[in-house]
Amino acid sequence: MQVKDISRTKSAELYEKAKTFFPGGVNSPVRAFKSVYGTPLFIQKGNGSHIWDADGNEFIDFCGSWGPLILGHNHPAVREKVTEVMQNGMSFGAPTALENELAELILTNNKFIEKIRFVSSGTEAVMSAIRLARGYTKRDKILKFEGCYHGHTDALLVKAGSGLITFGETSSAGVPKSFADETIVIALNDKDALQKAFAEFKDQIAAIIIEPIPANNGLLLQEQDFLQFLRDQCSQNGTMLIFDEVISGFRVGFEGAAGLYGIQPDIITYGKIIGGGMPVGAYGASAAIMDNISPVGPVYQAGTLSGNPVAMGAGIAQLTELLKPGFYQELESKTTAFVSAIQQYVADKGYTLKIFQLGSIFWFAFTGQEHIRRADEIDAASMAYFKIFHRELLNRGVYLGPSGYEVGFISSAHTMDDLEKTKLAIFDSLDIVYLSQPSPKERAL
């Protein structure tokens, strides 16, 4: 059943004003709602699994600040710890005991890293990890995969060229070609291309960087065999393996994808989930590798707000909750039941939709494919379905990230009532999607 579009009057007014202050009216491009209908929603508050916009519309939120809010919005334990820490000041640019406490919490419960360095974002963590890999190996080239996003670092803001193995082509103005020329880009799930890259650039590749659970361009789930192949090839060629776990770290398990697959990378990067959603990131490795970082080693990296006490306090509170027995099992079980019910409805209706899921991460793909492991396997035309789907869900009080390439997240704050209401909203929205558009099968005829 078609429902009336939500009011966006105040959000639209705020957006028009924002455009006079910020490029495109936003401080991060995906917020501009370019891929979906309407103007961006300006969020006023969040609590638990719900958010409210400036017009007073209430939504069940499956974006969760793009993943780090695994406990939901405004979790009492996180809020109380932040309030406690703030009574003593919010920034010192000097060491605090809170840094030690959060580091010990992480390292004691994660056997894949021995030392850690806190930074202020996932992008900064990746940038620092790349520099560390280059300094440690004394090589310059980096290999990345098409479809994996690692922040807006110059060397990684590149896309594949026109060959099987190519130097990256800049995907942003302002990135010098010489920077992109140090980055090799190949397709995911292509062992032959990887071996050819090592042969062509023998003893030149400092690191391979991958999202072990690629979740920035759809959910491109990789087989464990491929990830193990990367580990083996890196070991044989003196190349470091970097797992970018800004999304997967502490989300699919406390030890992230490294723990899930039982694969030891050389360096791991983490994002805001370690700070309860506050601006924070980290990178970690063995003590031998990490001791190459200044002030004890030659690889320079610094940050005035690194280890910010408010972020450290929030992280301590959040990660303590994640360590409670059964936390991840319950979260995955809840997500699996949610996804399975929707997939059953889709099957009963004969709709062409596949929901990819790992742990508490899910992705709606308007496709009949059983597996999508590479970026070039995503049908760009299918985004027309998501555009309608997103609008109809908003009208029914459900919030997903404003792009069909973005994944969704379930938090511990999502109740069974939230998920039942969301399923009904999804069923209605899918009915409208397929009433207004030919199915992908029909479109192919």
N, C-alpha and C positions, 0 to 999 in steps of 0.2 A: 504494500500500500504506500502510495506517495505521501509524504508529509511535507509540511511547510518548512522552508529554509529558516534556519536560526537567524536571529537578529545579530548583525555585526556592526551596528551603528557606531558604538563607541570605539570598537576596535578599528573601524575604517577611519574615524576621525584621528585617532592616535597614529595610525599608519601614515596618513597624509602629513601630519606634523613631523613624524619621524623622517620622512623623505627629505625634509628641509635640513635635517641634522646629519643623517647617515647615508652612505651610498646605497641606493635602492631601498632606503628606509629600514635597514636591518643591520645587525652586527655580525651576522653569519648568513651566507647565501641561502641555505635550504629553508630558512625561516620565512622567506619571501612568498611562499605558496605559489611559486611559478608553475609547478607541475599539477596543481589541483585548482578547484574552483574557489573564487572569492579572495578576500584580503586576509592577511595573517590574523590569527587570533592573538590578542594581547592578554597574557595570563596574569591574573590578579593574585591568586593564591592556590595552594595545593595542600591536601591533607589526605593521608592514607593513599588510596588508589584513585582519588578524585582530584580534578582541577576545576577552577572556575575562571572564566574570562571576564574582561572589563564590562561586558554586557550582562553579566550575571548568569550566563549559560554554564551549566554543570556537565562535566564529562567524566566518564570512566577512562582513565589514562593508561595507554599501553606504549607510550613513548618513554616515560620515566626519565626525562632529561637525557634522552638518547642512551639509556641503559644503566647508568650508575645507581639509580635509586631502587636498588633491589629490595629494600625494606619499605618502599613507598615514600610518599612525601611527608615531610615534617614528623618523622618517626620520633616518639617521645624520648627514647634513649639517646638518639643523636642530638636532638634539640636541647636536652638537659645538659649534655656534656659540653656542647658549644657554648651555652649560656654560662656554665661554670667557668670555662676557660676564659671567656671574654671579660670576666670580672677582673682578671689580672693583666689585661691588655691584649691587643690583637696582632701586633707585629713587632718584632725586635731585630730581625736581621742577625740574630745570634742564636747559639744552640739552646735548646730547651730539653727538659727531661721527657717531654711528650714525644719527641722524635725517637728517642731510645725505646720508649714504650711501644710505639706503633711498629718500629722496625723489628723489635723482638717478637711481637705478636705475629708478624708476617713470616719472619725467618724460621721461627720455631715450628711453624705449621706448613712450611713449604720446602720440601727437600730439593727443589730444583735450583735454588739460589742460595748463596752463602753470605753475600753482602749486597746492600741496596743503596741507591742514591735517590733521594726525593727531589722532584722538580715541580713545576707549576702547571704542567699540562701533558697530555698524551703526545702531542706534537713535539714538545721539548724533550720528552723521554726518548722518542724515536730519533730525533736529531742527535741527541747525545750518544745513543747506542751506536749509530752509524759512525760517528767520530771515533768512538772507542774501538770499534771493529777495525777501522782503517789504521788507527794508531797501533793497535796490537799486532796486526798482520803485516803492517808496512806495505799495504796494497791500496789501490785507489777505487777500483770499480765495485759497484754494487749491482746485484741482480734482484729484481722484483718481478711480481706477477701482475699481468693485466687483470683488473677487477679487484685488486686489493688496494685499500686506501690507508696511508700512513701519516696523515696530517699534511699540512701545507709547507713542509720543508722543501726547499728548492730541488734538491737532488732526487726527491721522490715524487714531485708533482709532475710526473711524466706519464705518457701513454705509449703503447706499442707502435712501432713503425710498420712498414709494409712487408716485412719478411718474417720467416720462422723465428730467427733470432735477430733482434734489432737493438740498436742504441735507442734509448727513449727519445720521443719527440715531446717538446715542452707542451703541457696542457694548460699553461697559464702565461699570459704576457708577463714580462719581467723576470722570467727564468732564463738565464743565459744558455745558449746552445752548448757552450763548453761544459756547463754543469750537467745538462742532460746527457752529454756524450760519455759521462762516467757511469751512467746507469743503463744496464741491459734489461730489457723487458721481454718476457716470454709469457705464453699462455699457461694458466693453471692446468694441472693434471696432464702434463706432457713430458714424460720422462726422456724421450728422444731429444727434444729441444734443450733440455737441461744438460744432457751429456754433451751435446754439440757445443753448447755455450762454454762448458769447461774446456773442451778441446780447442775451441777457437781463441779463448782468452786464458790460456794456461798460465797459472801462477799470477794472475792479475786480479782475481775476484776476492775482495776482502770479505764480503758477506752476502748471503742470501737472506732477504727479509720476506716474511710471509705472515699474513693473518692465518694462523692454523685453523681457525674457524672464520673464513671470510664472511663478514657481515656488514660491509659498507656498500655493497653493490649487489643486493640480494643476499640470500644465505646460500653460499656456494660450498656446500659441504664436501670436504675432501675425504678420500679413503685413507685409512691409517697407513696402508701400504705406500701411498705416495709421500706422505709426511716422513715415513721411515726412510724412504728412498732419498729424500732431501738430506736427512741426517747422515746417511751413509756416504753420499756423494761429497758433502761438505767435509766430513772426516778424512776421506781419501784425498781431497784436494787442498787441505790446509786452509779451508774457508770457514768462516764463522756462520752459524745458523742463528738468526734472530727471529724469535717468535714475538710478533706484535700482538700482545694480549690486552690491548686497551679496552676492547669490548669483551673478549672471552675470559680474561683473568678475573677470578673471584665470582664470575657469573655462572659458569658451568660446573664449578666446583672450587674449593678454596685454592687448589693448586692449578686451576685453569685448564687450558687445553693440554699443557705439558703433562699434568697429572692424569687427565682423561685418557690420553693416548699412550702414556708411559714413555714419552720421548724427551730426551734431555737436550734442549737448545743450549747454545753458548751464552746468549743474552736474551732476557725477556723484558718487555716493556709493559707497563700498566698505566691505567688512567684514573678517572675521577671516582671510580667505585671504591678505591682505597681511602678516599677522604669523604665518604658519605655524600658524594656529589659536589663537594667543594672543588675549587680550581686546584688540582694537584695531579701529579703523575709520578712515575718512578721507573727506574730500570735497575735490573739486578743480574748477577752472574756469580761465578765462582769467585772466591777470594783472590785467586791468582790473576784473574782477568780484571776484577774491579780495582785492584791495587795499582793499575796503570793510570787511574784517574787522579788528577791533582787534588790535594797537595802532595800526595806520596808518589805520583807517577807523572809522566810527560803529557798526558791527554788532558787539556784544559776544559773545564766546565764549571760554571758558577751560576748562582741565582739568589738575588736578595731575598725573595719570598720563599725560597725552597725550605721545606719543613715548617711552613707557617703554623703557629700553634693552634689556631682555630681549626684549620684543616686536619691537623694531626689529631686533635681531640675528636672531631667528627669521625675520622677514620677508626680510631680506637673503639668508639661506641659501635659503629656499624660492623666492623669485622668481628667483634666479640659476639654479636648476634649471629653472624654467619657460621660461627664455630659451634653453635648449639647442636646437639645430636639430632639428626634427621632433617636438618634445615633444607639441604639441597634435594634430598629424596622427596620430601613433601612438595617442594616447588616444582620439581620435574613431573611428579605424578599429577599435580593440578593442571599443569600445562598440557600434558599428554591427553588427559581426559577432555579438556577444552578443544584441542585440535581435532581429536578423533570424532567428537560429536559434529563438528562443522564438516569434516571430510565425509562423514556418513550422509549428512544432508545433501552435500554436493553430489555424491554418488547416486542418491535416490532421485535427485532432480535431473541428473545427466548433464550437469554443468562441467565446463572445462576449467578446473581450478585445482591446484596442488598446494597444500600447505607444508612447507618444509619446516622442520623443527629439530632443535637440539637443546636439551635441558629446558630452560625457561625462555629461550629465544625462538621466535617463529617468523615466517615470511609467507605472505600471500602471493602466489605466482599464478597468473591467469594463463595456464599452460596445461597441456596434456602430458608433458614430459615427466617421467618418473624421477629423473635425476637432472640437475643442472649444476655442473661443476666448474663451468667456465663462463666468463662474462659474455663471450660471443654466442652463447647458447640462450641468452635471454632475448625473447621476442620484444623488441622496442614498441611494436604496435599494440602489445597487450597493455601498455600503460594507459590506453584510453579507457579500459575497463576500470582500472584502479582509480582514475580521476572521478568517475561517477560513484564508485564504491566509497571513496573517502568522503564525498559530499553527503551521501546518504547516511553514513555512520555518524558524521557530525550532527546531522539533523535529528539523530536518535540518541545523542548523548554519549558517543564513543569517539575517543581521540586516538588516531594513529599518526605517526610522522607523515608530513605532507609530501611524500614521494613514494611511488610504487617500488622503488629500489631500496627503500628503508625497511629494516626489520622491526618487529614489535617485541615487547618484553612483558613478562608477567612477574609481578612482585609478590612478596609474602603478604602484602596488604590487600591484594585482590581476594575478595570473599567469594564464596560459592554463589551468593546472590548477584554479585558483580558479574560473574562469568555467565550466569544464566541469562541475565538481562542483555549482556553483550552478544551471546549466541543468537537470541531472538532478533536483535538489531542486525546482526550479520545475515541471518536468513532473509529478512525483509529486504536488506540492501542488495543481496545477490539476486533476488527475484527481479528487482528493478534494473540491475545491471544487464541481466540477460533478456529482459523485455525490451530494453532500449537499444541493445547492440546485437548484431548477429554473433553467434558463438564463433570461437576461433576456427572450429571445424567448418562451419558454414562459410566463414570468410575465406578459407583456403580453397573452396570450390570454384 
